[in-house]
Amino acid sequence: MTQLERARRGEITPQMEAVAAKEGLDPEFIRRGIEKGTIVIPCNVNHKNLNPSGFGQGLSTKVNANIGTSDAFPETEKELDKLKAAVNAGADAVMDLSTGGDINLSRRRIIEASTVAVGTVPIYQAMVQGYEEHGNKVGLTADELFRVIEEQAADGVDFITVHCGVTMETIERLKNQGRITDIVSRGGAFMTGWMLHNRKENPLYEQYDRLLDIARKYDVTLSLGDGLRPGCLADATDRAQVQELIILGELVKRAHEAGVQAMVEGPGHVPMDQIEANIKLEKQLCHGAPFYVLGPLVTDIAPGYDHITAAIGGAIAAASGADFLCYVTPAEHLGLPDIDDVVDGVVASKIAAHAADIAKGVKGALERDIEMAKARKALDWQRQIQLSINPSRAGKVREAKNAPEQELCTMCGKFCAMKVVEEHLGKSCSN
């Protein structure tokens, strides 16, 4: 039985207990959220070493890191190093987006090594196999696509991105809309290419019950993908994007009826003033399902710094109700990220998530900042480093900029505001 089915029976599972302990909440709160579909716990029955996390309403905002091979960089070991770096930096989940080398081997080793939830986009592997077997990227059959999905589910993948809302109808909306960047989602582009080439409806939509059967069998959480997410600010919140979201809302309901956990993916490139509206629209149309957003990126002109543009958008999105942030690295739009890019992306998204959690009143969020303030007041450098988002980075900067055992930092020295006020305010109070 899935977590959703067990929640409906009134059962509190070990996974619900684990999430409640992490969040400092009553396990019954977690159970009710799963029952309503506002919380998911991605936890495939075959992912044996998983330390489960919850995503959704009332929980801390979570962060995902994308890893995976490509044709240019097919080495599995490098992706395992990225996995370790991402988890150490605070990632709550990773997605294996491998398209090069031995894809099956990479996925299985990542699942085996990962204590956090692992997601995939099965159509990536299906398209690679289709190209190898049929000589073109859109030559695979629907049965071949579903075989890949079931194989990945059997391996222990906890959540899968599936572009079920890219239908013939949404493609027509896209044509009539007119966009600058058309489709930037690889899965959305592949699915569109497949439909137009084969002149058939999207099998993930047309055979959705088949997908639900696989997901229910292994308790795989469906991450209903935004195949028509905007790839630039000018394309944000258009008819094609909203049409897909309407369809995803209908599919969320069908997933819940089948006992399958589901969340919804969101944009993309979005101007700051449209982010809150996008979040509210998803929550309304998709029955409160957890919202998993890429960024959003708030400007198109910052290659090399897109972890910052995404963190700005992510903070606004999460404060508005988004539940799960997909990191963006400095390498976005430029190339495959290395380990340093992965760490920078995770940390930037963790900052955004924490800032949003303070705004949302998530338990323990503001308290951590209060502890930091007390440590700064006391000039307790070790405590400040310990409380920081990235203690390793904070420690290295402190060590590089100051002499050992130096109480005052080199920014202010003897003119330290904390020291001056402490000295004179203390005398004033004693008088």
C-alpha positions as CSV (number, residue, x, y, z in Angstrom):
1,M,0.0,0.0,0.0
2,T,1.1,3.6,-0.6
3,Q,1.6,6.2,2.0
4,L,-1.6,7.8,0.8
5,E,-3.6,4.6,1.1
6,R,-2.2,4.0,4.6
7,A,-3.0,7.5,5.6
8,R,-6.6,7.1,4.5
9,R,-6.8,4.0,6.8
10,G,-5.8,6.2,9.7
11,E,-2.3,4.6,9.9
12,I,0.8,6.5,10.9
13,T,3.7,4.8,9.1
14,P,7.4,4.8,10.2
15,Q,8.0,7.3,7.3
16,M,5.4,9.7,8.7
17,E,6.9,9.3,12.2
18,A,10.4,10.1,10.7
19,V,9.1,13.2,8.9
20,A,7.3,14.4,12.0
21,A,10.4,14.1,14.1
22,K,12.4,16.1,11.5
23,E,9.8,18.9,11.4
24,G,9.1,18.9,15.1
25,L,5.4,18.3,14.4
26,D,2.7,15.8,15.6
27,P,2.7,12.7,13.4
28,E,-1.0,13.0,13.0
29,F,-0.5,16.4,11.3
30,I,1.7,14.6,8.7
31,R,-0.9,11.8,8.3
32,R,-3.7,14.3,7.7
33,G,-1.7,16.2,5.1
34,I,-0.9,13.1,3.2
35,E,-4.6,12.1,3.3
36,K,-5.6,15.5,1.9
37,G,-2.9,15.4,-0.7
38,T,-1.2,18.6,0.6
39,I,1.9,16.6,1.8
40,V,3.8,13.9,0.0
41,I,6.6,11.6,1.3
42,P,8.5,10.3,-1.8
43,C,9.6,6.8,-0.5
44,N,9.7,4.0,-3.0
45,V,9.3,0.6,-1.3
46,N,12.6,-0.5,-3.0
47,H,14.8,2.5,-1.8
48,K,16.2,0.7,1.3
49,N,18.5,3.3,2.8
50,L,16.2,6.3,2.5
51,N,15.9,8.8,5.3
52,P,12.5,10.2,4.3
53,S,11.5,13.8,4.1
54,G,8.1,15.4,3.6
55,F,7.2,18.0,1.0
56,G,4.1,20.2,1.4
57,Q,1.9,22.5,3.3
58,G,3.0,23.3,6.9
59,L,6.5,21.8,6.4
60,S,9.9,23.4,5.9
61,T,10.7,24.3,2.3
62,K,12.8,21.6,0.7
63,V,15.6,21.8,-1.9
64,N,16.4,19.5,-4.8
65,A,19.7,19.2,-6.6
66,N,20.0,17.9,-10.2
67,I,22.9,15.6,-11.0
68,G,23.5,13.1,-13.8
69,T,25.7,12.2,-16.7
70,S,25.7,13.6,-20.3
71,D,27.3,12.5,-23.6
72,A,30.2,14.9,-22.9
73,F,30.6,13.8,-19.2
74,P,29.4,10.1,-18.9
75,E,31.4,9.1,-15.8
76,T,29.2,7.8,-13.0
77,E,31.8,8.4,-10.3
78,K,31.7,12.1,-10.8
79,E,27.9,12.1,-10.3
80,L,28.3,10.1,-7.1
81,D,30.7,12.8,-5.9
82,K,28.1,15.5,-6.8
83,L,25.5,13.5,-4.8
84,K,27.7,13.5,-1.7
85,A,28.4,17.2,-2.1
86,A,24.8,18.1,-2.6
87,V,23.6,16.1,0.5
88,N,26.5,17.6,2.6
89,A,25.4,21.1,1.5
90,G,21.8,20.4,2.7
91,A,19.9,19.0,-0.3
92,D,16.7,17.2,0.7
93,A,16.4,15.4,-2.6
94,V,18.4,14.8,-5.8
95,M,17.3,14.1,-9.4
96,D,19.3,11.8,-11.7
97,L,19.0,13.4,-15.1
98,S,21.5,11.1,-16.8
99,T,21.6,11.0,-20.6
100,G,25.1,9.6,-21.2
101,G,27.2,6.6,-20.4
102,D,25.6,3.6,-18.6
103,I,22.3,5.3,-17.5
104,N,21.0,2.2,-15.6
105,L,24.3,1.8,-13.7
106,S,24.4,5.5,-12.8
107,R,20.8,5.5,-11.5
108,R,21.2,2.3,-9.5
109,R,24.4,3.4,-7.8
110,I,22.9,6.8,-7.0
111,I,19.9,5.2,-5.4
112,E,22.1,2.8,-3.5
113,A,24.3,5.7,-2.2
114,S,21.5,8.2,-1.5
115,T,19.9,8.7,1.9
116,V,17.6,11.4,0.4
117,A,14.8,10.9,-2.1
118,V,15.9,10.3,-5.7
119,G,13.9,11.5,-8.7
120,T,14.3,10.9,-12.4
121,V,12.7,12.0,-15.7
122,P,12.2,8.6,-17.4
123,I,11.5,10.1,-20.8
124,Y,15.2,11.1,-20.9
125,Q,16.4,7.5,-20.9
126,A,13.5,6.4,-23.1
127,M,14.5,9.0,-25.7
128,V,18.2,7.9,-25.5
129,Q,17.2,4.3,-26.0
130,G,14.8,5.3,-28.8
131,Y,17.6,7.1,-30.6
132,E,20.0,4.1,-30.3
133,E,17.4,1.6,-31.4
134,H,15.3,3.5,-34.0
135,G,17.8,6.1,-35.2
136,N,15.9,9.2,-34.2
137,K,14.9,10.8,-30.9
138,V,11.1,10.4,-31.3
139,G,11.0,6.8,-32.7
140,L,10.3,4.9,-29.5
141,T,6.9,3.3,-28.9
142,A,4.6,3.9,-26.0
143,D,5.3,0.4,-24.7
144,E,9.0,1.2,-24.7
145,L,8.4,4.4,-22.7
146,F,6.4,2.5,-20.0
147,R,9.0,-0.2,-19.8
148,V,11.6,2.4,-18.9
149,I,9.2,3.9,-16.3
150,E,8.6,0.5,-14.7
151,E,12.3,-0.3,-14.7
152,Q,13.2,2.9,-12.9
153,A,10.4,2.4,-10.4
154,A,11.5,-1.1,-9.7
155,D,15.0,0.2,-9.1
156,G,13.8,2.4,-6.2
157,V,13.2,5.8,-7.7
158,D,11.1,7.8,-5.2
159,F,9.6,10.4,-7.6
160,I,9.4,10.7,-11.4
161,T,8.8,13.8,-13.5
162,V,6.2,12.9,-16.2
163,H,5.0,15.4,-18.7
164,C,1.4,14.2,-18.8
165,G,-0.1,17.7,-19.4
166,V,1.6,18.2,-22.8
167,T,-1.3,17.2,-25.0
168,M,-2.4,17.9,-28.6
169,E,-4.7,20.6,-27.1
170,T,-1.8,22.3,-25.2
171,I,0.3,22.2,-28.3
172,E,-2.4,24.1,-30.2
173,R,-2.5,26.6,-27.5
174,L,1.3,27.0,-27.8
175,K,1.0,27.5,-31.6
176,N,-1.7,30.1,-31.2
177,Q,0.1,31.9,-28.4
178,G,3.4,32.4,-30.0
179,R,6.5,32.4,-27.8
180,I,10.0,33.6,-28.0
181,T,11.6,30.5,-26.6
182,D,8.8,27.9,-27.5
183,I,9.5,24.9,-25.2
184,V,12.7,24.7,-23.0
185,S,11.8,21.6,-21.0
186,R,13.6,18.7,-22.5
187,G,10.8,16.3,-21.5
188,G,8.2,18.7,-22.8
189,A,10.1,19.1,-26.1
190,F,10.6,15.4,-26.6
191,M,7.0,14.7,-25.8
192,T,5.9,17.4,-28.3
193,G,8.2,16.0,-30.9
194,W,6.9,12.5,-30.4
195,M,3.3,13.5,-30.8
196,L,3.8,15.6,-33.9
197,H,6.1,12.9,-35.5
198,N,3.7,10.0,-34.7
199,R,0.5,12.1,-35.0
200,K,-0.7,10.5,-31.8
201,E,-1.8,11.8,-28.3
202,N,0.7,11.8,-25.5
203,P,0.7,8.2,-24.1
204,L,1.4,9.5,-20.6
205,Y,-1.9,11.3,-20.8
206,E,-3.9,8.8,-22.9
207,Q,-2.7,5.9,-20.8
208,Y,-2.5,7.7,-17.5
209,D,-4.1,4.8,-15.6
210,R,-1.2,2.6,-16.7
211,L,1.2,5.1,-15.2
212,L,-0.9,5.2,-12.0
213,D,-0.7,1.4,-11.7
214,I,3.1,1.5,-11.8
215,A,3.3,4.4,-9.3
216,R,0.9,2.6,-6.9
217,K,2.8,-0.7,-7.1
218,Y,6.1,0.9,-5.9
219,D,4.7,3.9,-4.1
220,V,6.4,6.3,-6.6
221,T,5.3,9.9,-6.2
222,L,4.3,11.5,-9.5
223,S,5.9,14.9,-10.1
224,L,3.6,16.2,-12.8
225,G,6.0,18.1,-15.0
226,D,5.6,21.5,-16.5
227,G,6.6,20.7,-20.1
228,L,5.4,24.2,-21.2
229,R,7.1,26.2,-18.5
230,P,8.3,29.6,-19.7
231,G,11.9,29.8,-20.8
232,C,12.1,33.6,-20.6
233,L,10.3,36.3,-18.8
234,A,8.3,37.3,-21.9
235,D,6.7,33.9,-22.1
236,A,5.6,33.7,-18.5
237,T,2.0,32.9,-17.4
238,D,0.7,32.6,-21.0
239,R,-2.2,30.5,-22.2
240,A,-0.1,27.4,-23.0
241,Q,1.4,27.3,-19.5
242,V,-2.0,27.8,-17.8
243,Q,-3.7,25.2,-20.1
244,E,-1.2,22.6,-19.1
245,L,-1.7,23.5,-15.4
246,I,-5.4,23.0,-15.7
247,I,-4.8,19.5,-17.1
248,L,-2.3,18.7,-14.3
249,G,-5.0,19.7,-11.8
250,E,-7.3,17.1,-13.2
251,L,-4.5,14.5,-13.2
252,V,-3.7,15.3,-9.5
253,K,-7.3,14.4,-8.7
254,R,-7.1,11.1,-10.6
255,A,-3.8,10.2,-8.9
256,H,-5.4,10.8,-5.4
257,E,-8.4,8.7,-6.4
258,A,-6.0,5.9,-7.3
259,G,-4.1,6.1,-4.0
260,V,-1.0,7.7,-5.7
261,Q,0.9,10.6,-4.2
262,A,1.4,13.6,-6.5
263,M,3.0,17.0,-6.7
264,V,3.1,19.5,-9.4
265,E,6.1,21.2,-11.1
266,G,6.1,24.9,-11.9
267,P,8.0,27.6,-13.8
268,G,10.6,28.6,-14.9
269,H,11.4,32.1,-15.8
270,V,8.9,34.5,-14.2
271,P,9.0,38.2,-13.4
272,M,8.9,38.9,-9.7
273,D,5.5,40.5,-9.8
274,Q,3.9,37.3,-11.3
275,I,5.4,34.8,-8.9
276,E,2.8,34.9,-6.2
277,A,-0.1,34.7,-8.7
278,N,1.6,31.5,-10.2
279,I,1.7,29.9,-6.8
280,K,-1.9,30.7,-5.9
281,L,-3.1,29.5,-9.3
282,E,-1.4,26.1,-8.9
283,K,-2.7,25.7,-5.4
284,Q,-6.3,26.5,-6.5
285,L,-6.3,24.4,-9.7
286,C,-4.3,21.4,-8.3
287,H,-6.2,20.8,-5.1
288,G,-3.4,22.1,-2.8
289,A,-0.9,19.6,-4.1
290,P,2.7,20.4,-3.2
291,F,4.3,22.8,-5.7
292,Y,7.9,22.1,-6.9
293,V,9.4,25.1,-8.7
294,L,12.5,25.5,-10.8
295,G,13.8,28.8,-9.4
296,P,11.8,30.8,-10.6
297,L,14.5,32.8,-12.4
298,V,13.6,36.5,-12.2
299,T,15.7,37.8,-15.0
300,D,17.1,36.3,-18.2
301,I,20.4,38.2,-18.3
302,A,22.6,36.6,-15.6
303,P,24.4,33.6,-17.0
304,G,27.0,32.6,-14.5
305,Y,24.9,33.9,-11.6
306,D,21.6,32.1,-12.2
307,H,21.9,30.5,-8.7
308,I,21.3,34.1,-7.5
309,T,18.4,34.9,-9.9
310,A,16.8,31.6,-8.9
311,A,17.3,32.2,-5.2
312,I,15.5,35.5,-5.4
313,G,12.6,33.9,-7.2
314,G,12.7,30.9,-5.0
315,A,12.4,33.0,-1.8
316,I,9.3,34.8,-3.2
317,A,7.8,31.6,-4.4
318,A,8.3,29.7,-1.2
319,A,7.0,32.6,0.9
320,S,3.9,32.6,-1.3
321,G,3.3,28.9,-0.7
322,A,5.7,26.9,-2.9
323,D,6.9,23.8,-1.1
324,F,9.9,22.5,-2.9
325,L,12.7,24.4,-4.7
326,C,14.7,22.9,-7.5
327,Y,18.1,24.5,-7.3
328,V,19.7,26.3,-10.2
329,T,23.5,26.4,-10.4
330,P,25.9,29.1,-11.8
331,A,26.3,26.8,-14.8
332,E,22.6,27.0,-15.8
333,H,22.3,27.9,-19.5
334,L,26.1,27.4,-20.0
335,G,27.0,23.8,-19.3
336,L,26.9,20.7,-17.1
337,P,27.6,21.8,-13.4
338,D,30.7,20.7,-11.5
339,I,30.9,20.0,-7.8
340,D,31.5,23.6,-6.9
341,D,28.4,24.6,-9.0
342,V,26.3,22.0,-7.2
343,V,27.3,23.3,-3.8
344,D,26.7,26.9,-4.8
345,G,23.3,26.0,-6.2
346,V,22.2,24.1,-3.1
347,V,23.4,26.8,-0.7
348,A,21.7,29.6,-2.6
349,S,18.4,27.6,-2.6
350,K,18.7,26.7,1.0
351,I,19.1,30.4,1.8
352,A,15.9,31.1,-0.2
353,A,14.1,28.3,1.5
354,H,15.1,29.4,5.0
355,A,14.2,33.0,4.3
356,A,10.7,31.9,3.1
357,D,10.3,29.6,6.1
358,I,10.7,32.6,8.4
359,A,8.0,34.5,6.5
360,K,5.7,31.4,6.6
361,G,6.3,30.9,10.3
362,V,7.7,27.4,10.0
363,K,8.6,26.0,13.4
364,G,12.3,26.6,14.3
365,A,13.1,28.9,11.4
366,L,13.3,32.3,13.2
367,E,14.7,30.7,16.3
368,R,17.9,29.8,14.4
369,D,18.3,33.4,13.4
370,I,17.8,34.5,17.0
371,E,20.5,32.1,18.1
372,M,22.8,33.6,15.4
373,A,22.1,37.1,16.6
374,K,23.0,36.1,20.2
375,A,26.3,34.6,18.9
376,R,27.1,37.7,17.0
377,K,26.4,39.8,20.1
378,A,28.7,37.6,22.1
379,L,31.4,37.6,19.4
380,D,31.2,33.8,19.5
381,W,32.7,33.0,16.2
382,Q,32.5,29.2,16.5
383,R,28.8,29.3,17.3
384,Q,28.2,31.7,14.3
385,I,30.0,29.3,12.0
386,Q,28.1,26.3,13.4
387,L,24.7,28.1,12.9
388,S,25.5,29.2,9.3
389,I,23.9,27.7,6.2
390,N,27.4,26.6,5.0
391,P,29.7,26.2,8.0
392,S,32.6,25.1,5.8
393,R,32.5,28.3,3.8
394,A,32.0,30.5,6.8
395,G,34.9,28.9,8.7
396,K,37.3,29.3,5.8
397,V,36.4,33.0,5.3
398,R,36.9,33.6,9.0
399,E,40.2,31.8,9.1
400,A,41.5,33.5,6.0
401,K,40.6,37.1,7.1
402,N,41.6,37.0,10.7
403,A,44.5,36.0,12.9
404,P,43.9,32.9,15.2
405,E,42.1,33.7,18.4
406,Q,41.4,37.2,17.3
407,E,38.2,38.4,19.0
408,L,37.4,41.3,16.7
409,C,37.1,40.8,13.0
410,T,39.3,42.7,10.6
411,M,36.3,44.6,9.1
412,C,35.9,46.9,12.1
413,G,38.7,46.0,14.6
414,K,38.7,48.3,17.6
415,F,35.8,50.2,16.2
416,C,33.5,47.2,16.4
417,A,29.9,48.5,17.0
418,M,29.1,45.5,19.3
419,K,32.1,46.3,21.5
420,V,31.5,50.1,21.6
421,V,27.9,49.7,22.6
422,E,28.6,47.0,25.1
423,E,31.2,49.1,26.8
424,H,29.2,52.3,27.0
425,L,25.7,50.9,27.4
426,G,27.0,48.7,30.2
427,K,28.4,51.8,32.0
428,S,25.2,53.7,31.5
429,C,23.1,50.9,32.9
430,S,25.4,50.5,35.9
431,N,25.1,54.2,36.7
